Amino acid sequence: RNAQRMKETLRNSGSNYSDLMKQLDNAESELAASQEAIKNLEDQQSRGEISIEAYKKDINDYQKRRDKAESSLNGILLRLREKTR
């Protein structure tokens, strides 16, 4: 709840923070989507619905997306910390 209130406050406090909040929301969405996709792939592979080759290829792609989203989140949070000091 506090994070949501803080996001709303920053989003309404100016275009600079508003843009960062949009970027933060996008990165959070990408992280959640990639984590869900990884879970689904793991489930499909454990049930034998996809081949190990397809699993390895797809899991690698989603892990890269997840890592990129985490990196984006960390960068945005760092910029917010610097701006609020």
NORLINGI-V334544 format. One record per run of one state. SS is the DSSP state (alpha for helix, beta for strand, coil for the rest). FROM is the first residue (numbers start at 1). TO is the last residue. If there is no record, write none. Layout:
ss = {SS:SS}
from = {FROM:FROM}
to = {TO:TO}
This chain:
ss = {coil:alpha:coil:alpha:coil:alpha:coil}
from = {1:2:13:15:47:52:85}
to = {1:12:14:46:51:84:85}
